[in-house]
Amino acid sequence: MTKLDRYVTLGRSGLRVSPLCLGTMTFGEDWGFGADVEESTAVLDAYVEAGGNFIDTANIYTKGHSEKILGDYLRTHKSNTPTNAKRDRLVLATKFLGNMYPGDPNAGGAHRKAIIAACEQSLRRLQTDYIDLYWMHFWDALTPIDETMRAIDDLVRDGKIRYFGISDTPAWKCAQAQGIAQFRGWTPSIALQIEYSLIERTPENELLPMADELGMGVTPWSPLKGGLLTGKYTRANLGGKSLENVDAKRKDWLANKLDDRALDIIDELTRVAEAIGSTPPAVALAWTLAKPPVASTIIGARTLDQLHKNLIAIDVELAPEHLEALDKASHQPPIFPQSFIPGTRNNVYGGTTINNTPSEAWNLAPQSDDERH
């Protein structure tokens, strides 16, 4: 058993979720890769038996097959409790917005017609009466956000969804959505799903502070940066051999991502993992879990072996010096206005020293001695 059952509340809500969420994007082989039904079911069994309760999918994952696999699992899963009790125990999240019907301009998007249709279709594939967390998969720039938020509120009132979350959307649009929902008394977003890892730290500029301020629990995807942080790719083994057996398209992606900064991060990640007797992927996942306002980190697993290697992270405790070393190795210079704000502190504080200022919690430019006083 792991600490998967040491649940956390998701954002500004009372919804309890496991600190590691099982991502099911690769359930089904319909994209030419992924786990077959038998392996997907074995992964689900292992995750649930370890105490996990938070499962994430989307309507478009493996052309709808991911949702179907989950639905079949919930309907046929053998346990000592009724099937509906097993369903109710899990926090099931899926997404709308992706278009599954080429040639139909209204089959995708965040407008009312698309949202309601996508919800009904997901409910049928998942073979359930309700969705616990319904994500807007990414930003639909053609649809007014108030139309989206009203449609979501209607689905909550109809009992078809319980909570709402936003994924892969600019911070200013998320803030606009939250403001409209609060003003209108509609359902707000309780969660934010974004890419975040030791290599991808740019969300610290706007998205993470926004989520913290507006009550959105963060669920990072790709916390291992597509496999770069698994320890397979290091300066020591990059004589070409480590990429020999990788698919050609995958090899090009990896080669473009393995720059000096990424390799420096991987070197430090490996050093920390060896120092604490753990593994690079477990440490990389533990690092994301240690970052506020991260609530639950999404792990993907095509095999049982991958799942078990990821679950180790929940038991990893990083000391302050390890977090500091990883932060330093992965630091990215802030963008404007975060790069400008530290220089204005003296003008704001009037020459005094004030501890625990909110901006110091994020990846802002360091202060000089003159700026601190």
PAFIDREN-548223 format. One record per residue (C-alpha): residue number from 0; residue in one letter; chain; x negated, y negated, z. Coordinates in Angstrom, 1 decimal. Layout:
BEGIN
{rec NUM,'a','A',{X,Y,Z}}
...
END
This chain:
BEGIN
{rec 0,'m','A',{0.0,0.0,0.0}}
{rec 1,'t','A',{-1.1,-3.6,-0.6}}
{rec 2,'k','A',{0.1,-6.9,0.7}}
{rec 3,'l','A',{2.6,-7.2,-2.2}}
{rec 4,'d','A',{5.4,-7.2,0.3}}
{rec 5,'r','A',{4.1,-10.3,2.1}}
{rec 6,'y','A',{6.6,-12.4,0.2}}
{rec 7,'v','A',{6.5,-16.1,-0.4}}
{rec 8,'t','A',{9.3,-18.6,-1.1}}
{rec 9,'l','A',{9.3,-19.9,-4.7}}
{rec 10,'g','A',{9.2,-23.6,-4.9}}
{rec 11,'r','A',{11.8,-25.6,-3.1}}
{rec 12,'s','A',{14.1,-22.6,-2.7}}
{rec 13,'g','A',{14.7,-19.7,-0.3}}
{rec 14,'l','A',{14.0,-17.1,-3.0}}
{rec 15,'r','A',{11.4,-14.6,-1.8}}
{rec 16,'v','A',{9.0,-13.2,-4.3}}
{rec 17,'s','A',{5.8,-11.1,-4.2}}
{rec 18,'p','A',{2.5,-13.1,-4.5}}
{rec 19,'l','A',{1.7,-11.1,-7.6}}
{rec 20,'c','A',{4.4,-11.0,-10.3}}
{rec 21,'l','A',{4.5,-8.2,-12.8}}
{rec 22,'g','A',{4.4,-9.6,-16.4}}
{rec 23,'t','A',{5.9,-7.3,-19.0}}
{rec 24,'m','A',{5.0,-9.0,-22.2}}
{rec 25,'t','A',{3.3,-5.8,-23.4}}
{rec 26,'f','A',{6.1,-3.4,-22.5}}
{rec 27,'g','A',{6.9,-1.8,-25.9}}
{rec 28,'e','A',{4.8,-1.2,-29.0}}
{rec 29,'d','A',{6.9,-3.3,-31.3}}
{rec 30,'w','A',{4.1,-5.9,-31.9}}
{rec 31,'g','A',{1.6,-3.2,-32.9}}
{rec 32,'f','A',{0.1,-2.9,-29.4}}
{rec 33,'g','A',{1.3,-2.5,-25.9}}
{rec 34,'a','A',{2.6,0.2,-23.6}}
{rec 35,'d','A',{5.0,2.9,-24.6}}
{rec 36,'v','A',{8.2,3.5,-22.6}}
{rec 37,'e','A',{6.7,6.2,-20.5}}
{rec 38,'e','A',{3.6,4.2,-19.5}}
{rec 39,'s','A',{5.8,1.1,-18.9}}
{rec 40,'t','A',{8.0,3.0,-16.6}}
{rec 41,'a','A',{5.0,4.4,-14.7}}
{rec 42,'v','A',{3.7,0.8,-14.2}}
{rec 43,'l','A',{7.1,-0.3,-13.0}}
{rec 44,'d','A',{7.3,2.6,-10.5}}
{rec 45,'a','A',{3.8,1.8,-9.1}}
{rec 46,'y','A',{4.5,-1.9,-8.8}}
{rec 47,'v','A',{7.8,-1.4,-7.0}}
{rec 48,'e','A',{6.4,1.4,-4.7}}
{rec 49,'a','A',{3.6,-1.0,-3.7}}
{rec 50,'g','A',{6.2,-3.5,-2.4}}
{rec 51,'g','A',{6.4,-5.7,-5.5}}
{rec 52,'n','A',{9.8,-7.3,-6.3}}
{rec 53,'f','A',{9.1,-10.0,-8.9}}
{rec 54,'i','A',{9.2,-9.0,-12.6}}
{rec 55,'d','A',{8.8,-11.4,-15.5}}
{rec 56,'t','A',{9.9,-10.9,-19.2}}
{rec 57,'a','A',{11.3,-12.9,-22.1}}
{rec 58,'n','A',{13.9,-12.4,-24.8}}
{rec 59,'i','A',{11.2,-12.4,-27.5}}
{rec 60,'y','A',{8.7,-10.1,-25.8}}
{rec 61,'t','A',{8.2,-7.1,-28.1}}
{rec 62,'k','A',{11.2,-8.2,-30.1}}
{rec 63,'g','A',{13.6,-7.7,-27.2}}
{rec 64,'h','A',{12.2,-4.2,-26.3}}
{rec 65,'s','A',{10.6,-5.4,-23.1}}
{rec 66,'e','A',{14.0,-6.4,-21.8}}
{rec 67,'k','A',{15.5,-3.1,-23.0}}
{rec 68,'i','A',{12.9,-1.1,-21.2}}
{rec 69,'l','A',{13.6,-3.0,-18.0}}
{rec 70,'g','A',{17.3,-2.5,-18.4}}
{rec 71,'d','A',{16.9,1.2,-18.9}}
{rec 72,'y','A',{14.6,1.4,-15.9}}
{rec 73,'l','A',{17.1,-0.3,-13.7}}
{rec 74,'r','A',{20.0,1.9,-14.9}}
{rec 75,'t','A',{18.3,5.3,-14.7}}
{rec 76,'h','A',{15.7,4.7,-12.0}}
{rec 77,'k','A',{15.9,7.5,-9.4}}
{rec 78,'s','A',{15.8,6.4,-5.8}}
{rec 79,'n','A',{17.5,7.1,-2.5}}
{rec 80,'t','A',{19.6,4.0,-3.0}}
{rec 81,'p','A',{22.3,3.2,-5.5}}
{rec 82,'t','A',{21.1,1.8,-8.8}}
{rec 83,'n','A',{22.8,-1.6,-8.2}}
{rec 84,'a','A',{20.9,-1.8,-4.8}}
{rec 85,'k','A',{17.6,-1.3,-6.7}}
{rec 86,'r','A',{18.6,-4.0,-9.1}}
{rec 87,'d','A',{19.6,-6.4,-6.3}}
{rec 88,'r','A',{16.3,-5.8,-4.5}}
{rec 89,'l','A',{14.3,-7.1,-7.5}}
{rec 90,'v','A',{13.8,-10.7,-8.6}}
{rec 91,'l','A',{14.3,-10.4,-12.4}}
{rec 92,'a','A',{13.1,-13.3,-14.5}}
{rec 93,'t','A',{13.5,-13.7,-18.2}}
{rec 94,'k','A',{13.2,-16.6,-20.7}}
{rec 95,'f','A',{15.2,-18.3,-23.4}}
{rec 96,'l','A',{14.2,-20.5,-26.3}}
{rec 97,'g','A',{12.4,-18.1,-28.6}}
{rec 98,'n','A',{14.2,-17.5,-31.9}}
{rec 99,'m','A',{14.8,-13.8,-32.6}}
{rec 100,'y','A',{16.8,-14.3,-35.9}}
{rec 101,'p','A',{14.6,-15.8,-38.7}}
{rec 102,'g','A',{16.6,-18.1,-41.0}}
{rec 103,'d','A',{19.0,-19.2,-38.3}}
{rec 104,'p','A',{18.1,-22.6,-37.0}}
{rec 105,'n','A',{20.4,-22.4,-34.0}}
{rec 106,'a','A',{19.2,-19.0,-32.8}}
{rec 107,'g','A',{16.4,-20.6,-30.8}}
{rec 108,'g','A',{15.9,-23.7,-28.8}}
{rec 109,'a','A',{17.1,-25.3,-25.6}}
{rec 110,'h','A',{20.5,-26.5,-26.8}}
{rec 111,'r','A',{23.7,-25.3,-25.4}}
{rec 112,'k','A',{24.6,-22.9,-28.2}}
{rec 113,'a','A',{21.2,-21.2,-28.1}}
{rec 114,'i','A',{20.9,-21.0,-24.3}}
{rec 115,'i','A',{24.3,-19.4,-23.8}}
{rec 116,'a','A',{23.9,-16.9,-26.7}}
{rec 117,'a','A',{20.4,-16.0,-25.5}}
{rec 118,'c','A',{21.6,-15.5,-22.0}}
{rec 119,'e','A',{24.4,-13.1,-23.1}}
{rec 120,'q','A',{22.0,-11.1,-25.2}}
{rec 121,'s','A',{19.4,-10.8,-22.4}}
{rec 122,'l','A',{22.1,-9.7,-20.0}}
{rec 123,'r','A',{23.1,-6.9,-22.4}}
{rec 124,'r','A',{19.5,-5.7,-23.0}}
{rec 125,'l','A',{18.8,-5.9,-19.2}}
{rec 126,'q','A',{22.0,-4.1,-18.5}}
{rec 127,'t','A',{22.8,-6.4,-15.6}}
{rec 128,'d','A',{25.4,-9.0,-14.6}}
{rec 129,'y','A',{23.0,-11.7,-13.6}}
{rec 130,'i','A',{19.4,-13.0,-14.1}}
{rec 131,'d','A',{17.6,-14.1,-10.9}}
{rec 132,'l','A',{15.3,-16.7,-12.6}}
{rec 133,'y','A',{15.9,-18.0,-16.1}}
{rec 134,'w','A',{13.0,-19.8,-17.7}}
{rec 135,'m','A',{12.9,-22.4,-20.4}}
{rec 136,'h','A',{10.1,-20.7,-22.3}}
{rec 137,'f','A',{8.5,-23.9,-23.7}}
{rec 138,'w','A',{9.6,-27.4,-24.8}}
{rec 139,'d','A',{12.2,-27.9,-27.5}}
{rec 140,'a','A',{11.4,-31.5,-28.5}}
{rec 141,'l','A',{14.6,-31.7,-30.6}}
{rec 142,'t','A',{17.0,-31.1,-27.7}}
{rec 143,'p','A',{17.8,-33.8,-25.1}}
{rec 144,'i','A',{16.8,-32.4,-21.7}}
{rec 145,'d','A',{20.1,-33.4,-20.2}}
{rec 146,'e','A',{21.9,-31.1,-22.6}}
{rec 147,'t','A',{19.6,-28.3,-21.4}}
{rec 148,'m','A',{20.0,-29.0,-17.7}}
{rec 149,'r','A',{23.8,-29.2,-18.0}}
{rec 150,'a','A',{24.0,-25.8,-19.8}}
{rec 151,'i','A',{21.8,-24.3,-17.2}}
{rec 152,'d','A',{24.0,-25.6,-14.4}}
{rec 153,'d','A',{27.0,-24.2,-16.1}}
{rec 154,'l','A',{25.4,-20.7,-16.2}}
{rec 155,'v','A',{24.5,-21.0,-12.5}}
{rec 156,'r','A',{28.2,-21.9,-11.7}}
{rec 157,'d','A',{29.3,-19.0,-13.9}}
{rec 158,'g','A',{27.1,-16.6,-11.8}}
{rec 159,'k','A',{25.1,-15.5,-14.8}}
{rec 160,'i','A',{21.8,-16.9,-13.5}}
{rec 161,'r','A',{20.7,-17.7,-10.0}}
{rec 162,'y','A',{17.7,-20.0,-10.4}}
{rec 163,'f','A',{16.0,-22.0,-13.2}}
{rec 164,'g','A',{12.4,-22.5,-14.1}}
{rec 165,'i','A',{10.4,-24.4,-16.7}}
{rec 166,'s','A',{7.4,-22.9,-18.6}}
{rec 167,'d','A',{4.8,-24.5,-20.9}}
{rec 168,'t','A',{6.2,-28.0,-21.0}}
{rec 169,'p','A',{4.6,-31.4,-20.4}}
{rec 170,'a','A',{4.6,-32.7,-16.9}}
{rec 171,'w','A',{6.5,-35.9,-17.9}}
{rec 172,'k','A',{9.3,-33.8,-19.4}}
{rec 173,'c','A',{9.5,-31.6,-16.3}}
{rec 174,'a','A',{9.8,-34.7,-14.1}}
{rec 175,'q','A',{12.5,-36.1,-16.4}}
{rec 176,'a','A',{14.4,-32.8,-16.1}}
{rec 177,'q','A',{14.1,-32.8,-12.3}}
{rec 178,'g','A',{15.2,-36.4,-12.0}}
{rec 179,'i','A',{18.3,-35.9,-14.2}}
{rec 180,'a','A',{19.2,-32.7,-12.2}}
{rec 181,'q','A',{18.9,-34.5,-8.9}}
{rec 182,'f','A',{20.8,-37.5,-10.0}}
{rec 183,'r','A',{23.7,-35.5,-11.5}}
{rec 184,'g','A',{23.8,-32.8,-8.8}}
{rec 185,'w','A',{22.9,-30.1,-11.3}}
{rec 186,'t','A',{20.6,-27.1,-10.8}}
{rec 187,'p','A',{16.9,-28.2,-10.6}}
{rec 188,'s','A',{13.9,-26.2,-11.6}}
{rec 189,'i','A',{12.3,-24.3,-8.7}}
{rec 190,'a','A',{9.3,-23.0,-10.6}}
{rec 191,'l','A',{6.7,-23.8,-13.2}}
{rec 192,'q','A',{5.0,-21.2,-15.4}}
{rec 193,'i','A',{1.8,-22.4,-17.0}}
{rec 194,'e','A',{-1.6,-21.1,-18.1}}
{rec 195,'y','A',{-4.0,-21.5,-15.2}}
{rec 196,'s','A',{-7.3,-19.8,-14.5}}
{rec 197,'l','A',{-10.9,-20.5,-13.6}}
{rec 198,'i','A',{-11.5,-21.2,-17.2}}
{rec 199,'e','A',{-8.3,-23.1,-17.9}}
{rec 200,'r','A',{-8.1,-25.8,-15.1}}
{rec 201,'t','A',{-6.7,-28.7,-17.1}}
{rec 202,'p','A',{-3.2,-28.2,-15.4}}
{rec 203,'e','A',{-4.8,-29.8,-12.3}}
{rec 204,'n','A',{-4.6,-33.2,-14.0}}
{rec 205,'e','A',{-0.8,-33.5,-14.2}}
{rec 206,'l','A',{1.1,-30.2,-14.0}}
{rec 207,'l','A',{0.0,-29.0,-10.6}}
{rec 208,'p','A',{0.4,-32.3,-8.8}}
{rec 209,'m','A',{3.8,-32.7,-10.5}}
{rec 210,'a','A',{4.9,-29.3,-9.4}}
{rec 211,'d','A',{3.8,-29.9,-5.8}}
{rec 212,'e','A',{5.6,-33.2,-5.6}}
{rec 213,'l','A',{8.9,-32.0,-7.2}}
{rec 214,'g','A',{9.3,-28.6,-5.4}}
{rec 215,'m','A',{8.3,-26.3,-8.3}}
{rec 216,'g','A',{6.4,-23.1,-7.3}}
{rec 217,'v','A',{3.7,-22.4,-9.9}}
{rec 218,'t','A',{3.4,-18.9,-11.5}}
{rec 219,'p','A',{0.2,-18.9,-13.6}}
{rec 220,'w','A',{0.0,-16.8,-16.7}}
{rec 221,'s','A',{-3.2,-15.5,-18.2}}
{rec 222,'p','A',{-5.1,-15.8,-14.9}}
{rec 223,'l','A',{-7.9,-13.7,-16.4}}
{rec 224,'k','A',{-8.0,-15.8,-19.5}}
{rec 225,'g','A',{-7.1,-13.0,-21.9}}
{rec 226,'g','A',{-9.6,-10.6,-20.4}}
{rec 227,'l','A',{-12.6,-13.0,-20.3}}
{rec 228,'l','A',{-12.6,-12.9,-16.5}}
{rec 229,'t','A',{-12.5,-9.1,-16.2}}
{rec 230,'g','A',{-16.3,-8.8,-16.0}}
{rec 231,'k','A',{-16.6,-7.0,-19.4}}
{rec 232,'y','A',{-18.2,-10.0,-21.1}}
{rec 233,'t','A',{-21.3,-11.4,-19.5}}
{rec 234,'r','A',{-24.6,-12.9,-20.6}}
{rec 235,'a','A',{-26.2,-9.6,-19.6}}
{rec 236,'n','A',{-24.1,-7.4,-21.9}}
{rec 237,'l','A',{-23.4,-9.8,-24.8}}
{rec 238,'g','A',{-26.0,-8.4,-27.1}}
{rec 239,'g','A',{-23.1,-7.7,-29.4}}
{rec 240,'k','A',{-22.4,-4.3,-27.9}}
{rec 241,'s','A',{-19.6,-5.5,-25.6}}
{rec 242,'l','A',{-17.5,-6.6,-28.6}}
{rec 243,'e','A',{-18.2,-3.7,-30.9}}
{rec 244,'n','A',{-15.1,-1.8,-30.1}}
{rec 245,'v','A',{-12.8,-4.8,-30.0}}
{rec 246,'d','A',{-10.1,-5.4,-32.7}}
{rec 247,'a','A',{-11.4,-7.9,-35.4}}
{rec 248,'k','A',{-8.8,-10.5,-34.5}}
{rec 249,'r','A',{-9.4,-10.1,-30.8}}
{rec 250,'k','A',{-13.2,-10.3,-31.4}}
{rec 251,'d','A',{-12.9,-13.7,-33.1}}
{rec 252,'w','A',{-10.8,-15.1,-30.3}}
{rec 253,'l','A',{-13.3,-13.8,-27.7}}
{rec 254,'a','A',{-16.3,-15.1,-29.5}}
{rec 255,'n','A',{-14.7,-18.6,-29.8}}
{rec 256,'k','A',{-13.9,-18.7,-26.0}}
{rec 257,'l','A',{-17.3,-17.4,-24.7}}
{rec 258,'d','A',{-19.1,-20.7,-24.6}}
{rec 259,'d','A',{-21.7,-21.7,-22.1}}
{rec 260,'r','A',{-19.2,-23.0,-19.6}}
{rec 261,'a','A',{-17.2,-19.8,-19.7}}
{rec 262,'l','A',{-20.3,-17.7,-19.3}}
{rec 263,'d','A',{-21.5,-19.8,-16.4}}
{rec 264,'i','A',{-18.1,-19.2,-14.7}}
{rec 265,'i','A',{-18.3,-15.5,-15.4}}
{rec 266,'d','A',{-21.8,-15.3,-13.9}}
{rec 267,'e','A',{-20.7,-17.0,-10.7}}
{rec 268,'l','A',{-17.5,-14.9,-10.6}}
{rec 269,'t','A',{-19.7,-11.8,-10.8}}
{rec 270,'r','A',{-22.0,-13.0,-8.1}}
{rec 271,'v','A',{-19.1,-13.7,-5.7}}
{rec 272,'a','A',{-17.5,-10.4,-6.5}}
{rec 273,'e','A',{-20.7,-8.5,-5.7}}
{rec 274,'a','A',{-21.2,-10.6,-2.5}}
{rec 275,'i','A',{-17.9,-9.6,-1.1}}
{rec 276,'g','A',{-17.8,-6.0,-2.5}}
{rec 277,'s','A',{-14.9,-6.7,-4.9}}
{rec 278,'t','A',{-14.5,-6.9,-8.7}}
{rec 279,'p','A',{-14.5,-10.0,-11.0}}
{rec 280,'p','A',{-10.8,-9.7,-12.0}}
{rec 281,'a','A',{-9.7,-9.3,-8.4}}
{rec 282,'v','A',{-11.7,-12.4,-7.3}}
{rec 283,'a','A',{-10.4,-14.4,-10.3}}
{rec 284,'l','A',{-6.8,-13.6,-9.3}}
{rec 285,'a','A',{-7.5,-14.3,-5.7}}
{rec 286,'w','A',{-8.9,-17.7,-6.7}}
{rec 287,'t','A',{-5.6,-18.7,-8.4}}
{rec 288,'l','A',{-3.6,-17.4,-5.4}}
{rec 289,'a','A',{-5.6,-19.7,-3.1}}
{rec 290,'k','A',{-4.7,-22.8,-5.1}}
{rec 291,'p','A',{-1.7,-24.9,-4.0}}
{rec 292,'p','A',{1.1,-25.0,-5.2}}
{rec 293,'v','A',{0.6,-21.5,-6.8}}
{rec 294,'a','A',{3.3,-19.2,-5.4}}
{rec 295,'s','A',{2.9,-16.0,-7.4}}
{rec 296,'t','A',{0.4,-15.2,-10.1}}
{rec 297,'i','A',{1.5,-13.2,-13.1}}
{rec 298,'i','A',{-0.5,-10.0,-13.8}}
{rec 299,'g','A',{-0.1,-8.1,-17.0}}
{rec 300,'a','A',{-0.7,-4.4,-17.2}}
{rec 301,'r','A',{-0.5,-2.1,-20.2}}
{rec 302,'t','A',{-1.7,0.9,-18.1}}
{rec 303,'l','A',{-1.6,2.1,-14.6}}
{rec 304,'d','A',{-5.3,1.7,-14.3}}
{rec 305,'q','A',{-5.0,-2.0,-15.2}}
{rec 306,'l','A',{-2.3,-2.5,-12.7}}
{rec 307,'h','A',{-4.2,-0.9,-9.8}}
{rec 308,'k','A',{-7.3,-3.0,-10.7}}
{rec 309,'n','A',{-5.2,-6.2,-10.5}}
{rec 310,'l','A',{-3.4,-5.2,-7.3}}
{rec 311,'i','A',{-6.7,-5.2,-5.5}}
{rec 312,'a','A',{-6.6,-9.0,-5.6}}
{rec 313,'i','A',{-3.9,-9.2,-3.0}}
{rec 314,'d','A',{-6.3,-7.9,-0.4}}
{rec 315,'v','A',{-9.2,-10.2,-1.4}}
{rec 316,'e','A',{-9.9,-13.0,1.0}}
{rec 317,'l','A',{-12.3,-15.7,-0.3}}
{rec 318,'a','A',{-14.3,-17.6,2.2}}
{rec 319,'p','A',{-14.6,-21.4,1.8}}
{rec 320,'e','A',{-18.1,-21.1,0.4}}
{rec 321,'h','A',{-16.9,-18.7,-2.2}}
{rec 322,'l','A',{-14.0,-21.0,-3.3}}
{rec 323,'e','A',{-16.4,-23.9,-3.4}}
{rec 324,'a','A',{-18.9,-22.0,-5.6}}
{rec 325,'l','A',{-16.2,-21.0,-8.0}}
{rec 326,'d','A',{-14.7,-24.5,-8.0}}
{rec 327,'k','A',{-18.1,-26.0,-8.8}}
{rec 328,'a','A',{-18.9,-23.5,-11.6}}
{rec 329,'s','A',{-15.5,-24.0,-13.3}}
{rec 330,'h','A',{-15.1,-27.8,-12.7}}
{rec 331,'q','A',{-13.7,-29.8,-15.6}}
{rec 332,'p','A',{-14.0,-33.6,-15.8}}
{rec 333,'p','A',{-10.6,-35.2,-15.1}}
{rec 334,'i','A',{-8.7,-37.0,-17.9}}
{rec 335,'f','A',{-7.3,-40.6,-17.7}}
{rec 336,'p','A',{-5.7,-41.8,-15.4}}
{rec 337,'q','A',{-7.1,-39.2,-13.0}}
{rec 338,'s','A',{-10.6,-40.2,-14.0}}
{rec 339,'f','A',{-9.8,-43.9,-13.2}}
{rec 340,'i','A',{-7.8,-43.6,-10.0}}
{rec 341,'p','A',{-10.7,-42.8,-7.6}}
{rec 342,'g','A',{-12.3,-46.1,-8.5}}
{rec 343,'t','A',{-9.2,-48.0,-7.4}}
{rec 344,'r','A',{-9.2,-46.7,-3.9}}
{rec 345,'n','A',{-11.1,-49.5,-2.3}}
{rec 346,'n','A',{-8.6,-52.0,-3.8}}
{rec 347,'v','A',{-5.8,-50.0,-2.3}}
{rec 348,'y','A',{-7.2,-49.2,1.1}}
{rec 349,'g','A',{-8.6,-52.7,1.8}}
{rec 350,'g','A',{-12.0,-51.4,2.8}}
{rec 351,'t','A',{-10.6,-48.9,5.4}}
{rec 352,'t','A',{-11.1,-45.2,5.5}}
{rec 353,'i','A',{-7.9,-43.1,5.2}}
{rec 354,'n','A',{-8.1,-39.3,5.5}}
{rec 355,'n','A',{-6.0,-36.7,3.7}}
{rec 356,'t','A',{-5.0,-38.8,0.8}}
{rec 357,'p','A',{-2.8,-36.8,-1.7}}
{rec 358,'s','A',{-5.1,-37.4,-4.7}}
{rec 359,'e','A',{-8.0,-35.8,-3.0}}
{rec 360,'a','A',{-6.2,-32.4,-3.2}}
{rec 361,'w','A',{-6.7,-32.4,-7.0}}
{rec 362,'n','A',{-9.4,-32.3,-9.5}}
{rec 363,'l','A',{-10.2,-36.0,-9.5}}
{rec 364,'a','A',{-13.6,-37.6,-10.1}}
{rec 365,'p','A',{-15.7,-37.6,-6.9}}
{rec 366,'q','A',{-16.0,-40.8,-4.9}}
{rec 367,'s','A',{-19.3,-42.7,-4.4}}
{rec 368,'d','A',{-20.2,-43.9,-0.9}}
{rec 369,'d','A',{-19.0,-47.4,-1.9}}
{rec 370,'e','A',{-15.6,-46.0,-3.0}}
{rec 371,'r','A',{-15.1,-44.1,0.2}}
{rec 372,'h','A',{-15.3,-47.2,2.4}}
END
